[in-house]
Amino acid sequence: MKYAFIRDHEDQFPVELTCEVLEVSRSGYYAWKQRPPGTKEVRRVELVAQIRQAHQQSRATYGSPRVYQALQAQGVKCCENTVAKLMKQEEIRSKARRRFTVQTTDSRHDHPVAENLLNREFYPDRPDQVWAGDITYIPTARGWLYLAVVLDLFSRKVVGWATADHMRAELTCNALEMALMHRRPEGELLHHSDRGVQYASHAYRDLLREHGIEASMSRKGNCYDNAVTESFDLPHQSWALGRVHDANRSSYCAGLR
């Protein structure tokens, strides 16, 4: 083990110094170095090469347990502890993958931004008094599917929605147009959203203005200003069925459909 250490660190420390620290003779070290490798050493070198190959095939994401499993699948006979030990000695480490997060809000734009008129008043007195919009995403086998929704804050019902494989303003406009077509709101209506470019776009603002809807937007970097739609959880929302979630108001809202 001492001779192997000296050999592995020749490029870092002088052999004479290392031999002195480890209390071995230089002649003994060079004699050992010139000997043909034994069966054990040959097996070690072979196994390290197989470990490196399995590790590289995983794009350096595998740790010792998964490298061991990969070697077992290839029919390589080895011990999991040996794989872990050799990976540590050879400094073969897994690269931690950073979790990918989809960004649905891009507030870096030059479009006008509305004031926060809602001011977290999430409980209006009647239907079609306050609508809130947001974008979420759904993982599919073909990539991300983006879902834009418009909620009536009185009933917490999704009154408009649209899906697409992109997040252009067309997505949010389609959701708002569905809400307008189904509900045909009368009276004053406030529309609240985040500062995303889709909601601040000319197309979306023109659509709001055309139907006399006043715009409200969350403050910069404050998700709580749009907490109702930010917490929109697709698996627990019956938006496709148009169900109302507020039990205290369900009978009243049913008569408005």
C-alpha positions as CSV (number, residue, x, y, z in Angstrom):
1,M,0.0,0.0,0.0
2,K,2.9,2.4,0.8
3,Y,4.5,1.7,-2.5
4,A,1.3,2.2,-4.4
5,F,0.7,5.5,-2.6
6,I,4.2,6.7,-3.7
7,R,3.6,5.7,-7.3
8,D,0.2,7.4,-7.4
9,H,1.7,10.7,-6.1
10,E,5.0,10.8,-7.9
11,D,3.7,13.9,-9.8
12,Q,2.9,15.7,-6.6
13,F,5.8,14.8,-4.2
14,P,9.4,13.9,-4.7
15,V,10.0,10.1,-4.4
16,E,12.8,10.6,-1.9
17,L,10.7,12.7,0.4
18,T,7.7,10.4,0.3
19,C,9.9,7.3,1.0
20,E,11.4,9.1,3.9
21,V,8.0,10.1,5.4
22,L,6.6,6.6,4.9
23,E,9.8,5.0,6.2
24,V,10.6,2.9,3.1
25,S,13.7,2.6,1.1
26,R,14.0,4.1,-2.4
27,S,15.6,0.9,-3.7
28,G,12.8,-1.2,-2.3
29,Y,10.3,1.1,-4.0
30,Y,11.9,1.0,-7.4
31,A,12.4,-2.8,-7.1
32,W,8.6,-3.1,-6.4
33,K,7.8,-0.8,-9.3
34,Q,9.8,-2.8,-11.8
35,R,8.1,-6.1,-10.8
36,P,5.3,-7.2,-13.1
37,P,1.8,-6.5,-11.6
38,G,0.3,-9.3,-9.6
39,T,-3.1,-10.8,-10.3
40,K,-4.8,-8.6,-7.7
41,E,-3.4,-5.4,-9.2
42,V,-4.3,-6.5,-12.7
43,R,-7.9,-7.1,-11.5
44,R,-8.0,-3.7,-9.8
45,V,-6.9,-1.8,-12.9
46,E,-9.4,-3.8,-15.0
47,L,-12.2,-3.0,-12.5
48,V,-11.3,0.7,-12.3
49,A,-11.5,0.9,-16.1
50,Q,-15.0,-0.8,-16.1
51,I,-16.1,1.6,-13.4
52,R,-15.0,4.6,-15.4
53,Q,-16.7,3.3,-18.5
54,A,-20.1,2.8,-16.6
55,H,-19.7,6.2,-14.9
56,Q,-19.0,8.0,-18.3
57,Q,-22.0,6.2,-19.9
58,S,-24.2,7.7,-17.3
59,R,-22.8,11.2,-18.2
60,A,-21.1,11.2,-14.8
61,T,-24.4,11.1,-12.9
62,Y,-24.1,7.7,-11.3
63,G,-22.8,7.2,-7.8
64,S,-21.3,3.9,-6.6
65,P,-24.7,2.1,-6.0
66,R,-25.8,2.7,-9.6
67,V,-22.4,2.1,-11.1
68,Y,-22.4,-1.3,-9.2
69,Q,-25.8,-2.1,-10.6
70,A,-24.6,-1.2,-14.1
71,L,-21.6,-3.5,-13.8
72,Q,-23.9,-6.3,-12.5
73,A,-26.1,-5.9,-15.5
74,Q,-23.0,-6.3,-17.7
75,G,-22.0,-9.5,-15.9
76,V,-19.0,-8.0,-14.1
77,K,-18.4,-9.8,-10.8
78,C,-17.6,-7.3,-8.1
79,C,-18.6,-6.2,-4.6
80,E,-20.6,-3.0,-4.1
81,N,-18.2,-1.9,-1.3
82,T,-15.2,-2.5,-3.6
83,V,-16.8,-0.3,-6.2
84,A,-17.4,2.4,-3.7
85,K,-13.9,2.1,-2.3
86,L,-12.3,2.3,-5.8
87,M,-14.4,5.2,-6.9
88,K,-13.3,7.1,-3.7
89,Q,-9.7,6.3,-4.3
90,E,-9.9,7.3,-8.0
91,E,-12.0,10.4,-7.2
92,I,-14.8,9.3,-9.5
93,R,-17.8,11.2,-8.3
94,S,-21.4,11.8,-9.5
95,K,-22.4,15.2,-10.7
96,A,-25.5,16.3,-9.0
97,R,-28.2,17.3,-11.5
98,R,-29.8,20.6,-10.9
99,R,-33.6,20.2,-10.9
100,F,-35.2,21.8,-13.9
101,T,-37.9,24.3,-13.1
102,V,-40.2,25.7,-15.7
103,Q,-40.4,29.5,-15.6
104,T,-43.9,30.6,-16.5
105,T,-43.5,34.3,-15.6
106,D,-41.2,36.6,-17.5
107,S,-41.5,40.1,-16.1
108,R,-38.5,41.4,-18.0
109,H,-40.3,43.4,-20.6
110,D,-41.0,47.0,-21.6
111,H,-44.8,46.7,-21.6
112,P,-46.9,48.9,-19.2
113,V,-47.6,47.3,-15.8
114,A,-51.0,47.8,-14.0
115,E,-51.2,48.8,-10.4
116,N,-52.1,46.2,-7.8
117,L,-55.8,47.2,-7.5
118,L,-56.8,43.8,-6.0
119,N,-54.5,44.3,-3.0
120,R,-55.1,40.6,-1.9
121,E,-58.9,41.1,-1.6
122,F,-59.5,37.5,-2.7
123,Y,-63.2,37.3,-1.6
124,P,-65.4,39.4,-3.8
125,D,-69.2,39.8,-3.1
126,R,-70.5,38.4,-6.4
127,P,-69.6,36.3,-9.4
128,D,-67.8,38.1,-12.3
129,Q,-66.5,40.8,-10.1
130,V,-62.9,39.7,-9.9
131,W,-61.1,37.3,-12.3
132,A,-57.6,36.1,-11.9
133,G,-55.3,34.6,-14.5
134,D,-52.2,32.5,-14.4
135,I,-50.1,29.9,-16.3
136,T,-49.1,26.5,-15.1
137,Y,-47.5,23.5,-16.9
138,I,-48.1,19.8,-17.3
139,P,-45.3,17.3,-18.1
140,T,-46.2,15.0,-21.0
141,A,-44.3,12.4,-23.1
142,R,-43.8,15.0,-25.8
143,G,-42.6,17.8,-23.6
144,W,-44.3,20.5,-21.5
145,L,-47.9,21.4,-22.1
146,Y,-48.8,24.9,-20.8
147,L,-52.2,25.7,-19.3
148,A,-53.6,29.2,-18.9
149,V,-56.6,29.6,-16.6
150,V,-59.0,32.3,-15.7
151,L,-60.6,31.9,-12.2
152,D,-63.6,33.6,-10.9
153,L,-62.5,34.5,-7.4
154,F,-66.1,34.4,-6.0
155,S,-66.6,30.7,-6.7
156,R,-63.0,29.6,-7.4
157,K,-64.3,28.2,-10.6
158,V,-62.2,28.1,-13.8
159,V,-64.3,30.0,-16.2
160,G,-61.8,30.0,-19.1
161,W,-58.8,27.9,-20.0
162,A,-56.5,27.1,-22.9
163,T,-53.5,24.8,-23.5
164,A,-50.6,25.0,-25.9
165,D,-47.0,23.9,-26.4
166,H,-45.8,27.6,-26.0
167,M,-46.3,30.5,-23.7
168,R,-47.0,33.3,-26.1
169,A,-49.7,35.9,-25.5
170,E,-52.0,33.8,-27.7
171,L,-52.3,31.2,-24.9
172,T,-53.6,33.6,-22.3
173,C,-55.8,35.5,-24.8
174,N,-57.5,32.2,-25.7
175,A,-58.2,31.5,-22.1
176,L,-59.7,35.0,-21.5
177,E,-61.8,34.7,-24.7
178,M,-63.3,31.4,-23.5
179,A,-64.2,33.1,-20.1
180,L,-65.8,36.0,-21.9
181,M,-67.8,33.8,-24.2
182,H,-69.1,31.5,-21.5
183,R,-69.8,34.1,-18.8
184,R,-70.6,37.3,-20.7
185,P,-70.0,39.5,-17.6
186,E,-72.0,42.6,-16.9
187,G,-71.0,45.4,-14.6
188,E,-67.5,46.3,-13.4
189,L,-65.0,43.5,-13.6
190,L,-61.4,43.5,-12.4
191,H,-58.8,41.1,-13.9
192,H,-55.7,40.3,-11.8
193,S,-52.5,38.6,-12.9
194,D,-48.8,38.6,-12.4
195,R,-46.5,40.9,-14.4
196,G,-45.7,38.3,-17.0
197,V,-45.2,39.4,-20.6
198,Q,-48.2,37.5,-21.7
199,Y,-50.6,39.6,-19.5
200,A,-48.8,42.8,-20.2
201,S,-48.8,42.3,-23.9
202,H,-50.6,44.7,-26.3
203,A,-52.9,41.8,-27.4
204,Y,-54.0,41.0,-23.9
205,R,-54.4,44.6,-22.7
206,D,-56.4,45.4,-25.9
207,L,-58.7,42.4,-25.2
208,L,-59.3,43.7,-21.6
209,R,-59.9,47.2,-22.8
210,E,-62.3,46.1,-25.5
211,H,-64.6,44.5,-22.9
212,G,-64.3,47.2,-20.3
213,I,-62.3,45.1,-17.9
214,E,-59.9,46.9,-15.6
215,A,-56.4,45.3,-15.2
216,S,-54.6,44.7,-11.9
217,M,-51.2,43.1,-11.5
218,S,-49.1,41.8,-8.6
219,R,-46.2,43.7,-7.2
220,K,-42.8,42.8,-8.5
221,G,-41.5,39.5,-7.1
222,N,-44.5,39.0,-4.8
223,C,-46.3,35.8,-5.6
224,Y,-48.6,36.3,-2.6
225,D,-50.4,39.0,-4.5
226,N,-51.8,36.4,-6.8
227,A,-51.9,33.5,-4.3
228,V,-55.2,32.1,-5.4
229,T,-54.0,31.2,-8.9
230,E,-50.4,30.6,-7.9
231,S,-51.6,27.7,-5.7
232,F,-53.8,26.4,-8.5
233,D,-53.3,22.6,-8.3
234,L,-54.4,20.8,-11.4
235,P,-55.0,17.3,-10.0
236,H,-57.3,18.7,-7.4
237,Q,-59.2,21.1,-9.6
238,S,-62.3,19.9,-11.5
239,W,-61.9,22.7,-14.0
240,A,-62.9,20.4,-16.9
241,L,-66.3,19.8,-15.3
242,G,-66.8,23.4,-14.2
243,R,-67.4,22.4,-10.6
244,V,-67.5,25.1,-7.8
245,H,-65.3,24.5,-4.8
246,D,-66.8,26.9,-2.3
247,A,-69.4,24.8,-0.5
248,N,-71.1,27.8,1.1
249,R,-71.8,29.3,-2.2
250,S,-72.3,26.3,-4.4
251,S,-76.1,26.4,-4.5
252,Y,-76.1,30.1,-5.4
253,C,-73.5,29.7,-8.1
254,A,-75.3,26.7,-9.6
255,G,-78.3,29.0,-10.3
256,L,-76.1,31.4,-12.3
257,R,-74.9,28.8,-14.8
